[in-house]
Amino acid sequence: MAMGSALLQTEKQRVALAMSNLGGRAREWALTCGTSVDAGFPSWAQLKRQLSRVFALPNQVYRARSRLLAIRQGKQDLLDYVQELRTLIAGTAANPLPEAVTLTVFMEGLRTSADRTEVFRVHPSSFEEAVSVALNAEHNFRSARPGWYAGSAGSSSGPGPMDLSYAEDEEAELLPAEQRTSIRRCFTCGSTRHLRATVRNQRKAPPS
């Protein structure tokens, strides 16, 4: 952009070239300065000074620190939350926050989960140690879940081990049709040909 600017004849052309190469927050900021671009930046040198003042390193460090102090995990995965924190920490390398502050921000930003519970139980002394504890807790929790669900599914299907009626029904189904009548026996004599009410009309044979 510097070479292209040197070949242009007027300051207005140089400012226009610089504006066409801006993007993101810098372009948005430049377009909202003053009533027009010409009025806000009459020369290329002035545009450079204003850009340096607003987007120089001290301001970038402040913004990174501000975002770092306000960050929360929310709906992010734990690993994404950690990576975003590390990026913001790298952005404050020129004037870093104390380790205790970074650790507190990470712990307070964790959403309610097994990871947060384990981190507060261990109470690590550094940010990286807290990250290691949280990632291990998440891994252990996810590893335990398949077995837990399998156990729950197994316990909900089929009868319990003491469900004797279920076992009796299964046994009756396995018997031949002619043998199933033996399940209903007379309570007095045990015969399968009558019930107790018909026994009263029969005379018992004298003992021999």
C-alpha positions in Angstrom: 0.0 0.0 0.0 2.9 2.4 0.7 4.3 2.0 -2.9 0.8 2.6 -4.4 0.4 5.6 -2.2 3.7 7.1 -3.4 2.6 6.9 -7.1 -0.6 8.8 -6.5 -0.7 12.5 -7.1 -3.0 14.0 -4.5 -3.6 13.4 -0.8 -7.3 12.6 -1.6 -6.2 9.7 -3.8 -3.8 8.4 -1.2 -6.5 8.5 1.5 -8.9 6.8 -0.9 -6.4 4.0 -1.5 -5.8 3.5 2.2 -9.5 3.4 2.9 -10.0 0.7 0.2 -7.4 -1.5 2.0 -8.9 -1.1 5.5 -11.2 -3.9 6.8 -13.1 -4.9 9.9 -13.1 -2.5 12.9 -10.6 -0.2 11.3 -12.7 0.4 8.3 -15.8 0.9 10.4 -14.0 3.4 12.6 -12.6 5.3 9.6 -16.0 5.6 7.9 -17.6 7.0 11.1 -15.0 9.7 11.8 -16.4 13.1 10.9 -19.1 14.0 8.4 -17.1 12.6 5.5 -13.8 10.8 4.8 -12.4 14.0 3.2 -13.2 16.0 6.3 -12.0 13.4 8.7 -8.7 12.7 7.0 -7.6 15.5 4.8 -4.2 13.8 4.2 -2.6 10.4 4.2 -0.2 11.4 7.0 -3.1 12.4 9.3 -4.9 9.1 8.5 -1.8 7.2 9.6 -1.5 9.1 12.8 -5.2 8.5 13.7 -4.9 4.8 12.9 -1.8 4.5 15.1 -3.5 6.3 17.9 -6.6 4.2 18.0 -5.2 0.8 17.0 -1.7 0.9 18.4 -0.4 -1.9 20.7 -1.4 -0.3 24.0 -5.1 -0.1 22.9 -4.9 -3.7 21.6 -3.5 -4.9 24.9 -6.3 -3.1 26.7 -9.0 -4.6 24.5 -7.5 -8.1 24.9 -7.3 -7.7 28.7 -10.9 -6.4 28.8 -12.2 -9.4 26.9 -10.1 -11.7 29.0 -11.6 -10.5 32.2 -15.1 -10.8 30.9 -14.9 -14.2 29.1 -17.2 -17.0 30.1 -17.4 -20.6 28.7 -21.1 -20.4 28.0 -22.1 -23.0 25.4 -18.6 -23.5 24.1 -16.8 -26.8 24.4 -14.2 -26.8 27.1 -11.3 -27.0 24.6 -12.6 -24.0 22.6 -12.9 -22.0 25.8 -9.3 -22.9 26.7 -8.0 -21.9 23.2 -9.8 -18.6 23.3 -8.4 -17.8 26.7 -4.9 -18.7 25.5 -5.3 -16.4 22.5 -6.4 -13.5 24.8 -3.5 -14.2 27.2 -1.1 -14.0 24.3 -2.6 -10.7 23.3 -1.6 -9.3 26.7 2.0 -10.5 26.6 3.3 -6.9 26.5 1.7 -6.2 29.9 0.4 -9.6 31.2 -2.1 -10.1 34.0 -0.9 -11.8 37.2 -1.1 -15.6 37.1 -3.6 -15.6 40.0 -6.0 -13.3 38.1 -5.8 -15.5 34.9 -6.5 -18.6 37.0 -9.5 -16.9 38.7 -10.9 -15.8 35.4 -10.7 -19.3 34.0 -12.2 -21.0 37.1 -15.1 -18.5 37.4 -15.8 -18.7 33.6 -16.4 -22.5 33.7 -20.0 -23.4 33.4 -21.5 -25.8 36.0 -20.2 -29.2 35.1 -18.0 -32.0 36.4 -15.0 -30.1 35.1 -15.8 -27.0 37.3 -16.5 -29.2 40.3 -13.1 -31.0 40.0 -11.2 -27.8 39.4 -12.7 -26.2 42.5 -12.0 -29.4 44.5 -8.3 -29.5 43.5 -7.9 -25.7 43.5 -4.8 -25.6 41.3 -2.1 -23.0 41.6 -1.7 -22.0 37.9 -3.8 -21.5 34.8 -2.2 -24.4 32.9 -2.6 -26.7 35.9 -6.3 -25.8 36.1 -6.7 -26.5 32.4 -5.1 -29.9 32.8 -7.4 -30.8 35.7 -10.5 -29.7 33.8 -9.6 -31.6 30.6 -8.9 -34.8 32.6 -12.2 -34.4 34.4 -14.1 -34.0 31.2 -12.3 -37.0 29.6 -13.0 -39.2 32.6 -16.7 -38.1 32.7 -17.2 -38.9 29.1 -15.4 -42.2 29.3 -17.7 -43.3 32.2 -21.0 -42.3 30.5 -21.3 -45.2 27.9 -21.1 -47.8 30.7 -23.5 -45.9 32.9 -26.0 -45.7 30.1 -25.6 -49.4 29.3 -26.2 -50.3 32.9 -29.3 -48.2 33.0 -30.7 -49.7 29.8 -30.0 -53.2 31.0 -31.7 -52.7 34.3 -34.8 -51.3 32.6 -35.4 -54.1 30.2 -36.6 -57.6 31.2 -37.7 -58.8 34.6 -35.6 -58.7 37.8 -33.8 -61.7 39.1 -36.6 -62.4 41.7 -39.5 -62.1 39.2 -40.7 -65.7 39.7 -44.0 -65.2 37.9 -42.1 -64.4 34.7 -40.0 -67.6 35.1 -43.2 -69.7 35.7 -44.8 -68.2 32.5 -41.7 -69.1 30.5 -41.7 -72.7 31.9 -45.4 -73.1 31.0 -44.8 -72.0 27.5 -42.1 -74.7 27.1 -44.5 -77.5 28.1 -46.4 -79.6 25.5 -50.1 -78.7 25.2 -51.2 -82.0 27.0 -49.0 -81.3 30.0 -50.1 -77.7 30.5 -53.3 -78.9 32.3 -51.2 -80.3 35.1 -50.6 -76.8 36.2 -54.2 -76.7 37.4 -54.6 -79.4 40.1 -57.2 -80.1 42.7 -56.2 -78.6 46.0 -57.6 -81.6 47.9 -56.4 -84.7 46.0 -54.1 -83.3 43.4 -56.0 -84.7 40.5 -56.0 -82.9 37.1 -59.5 -84.2 36.1 -61.6 -82.3 38.5 -61.5 -79.4 41.0 -62.1 -79.5 44.7 -65.9 -79.0 44.4 -66.4 -82.4 42.7 -64.5 -84.3 45.3 -67.3 -83.9 47.8 -69.6 -86.1 45.7 -67.1 -89.0 45.6 -66.9 -91.6 48.3 -63.5 -92.5 49.4 -62.6 -96.2 49.2 -62.0 -97.9 52.5 -58.4 -98.4 53.4 -57.1 -101.9 52.6 
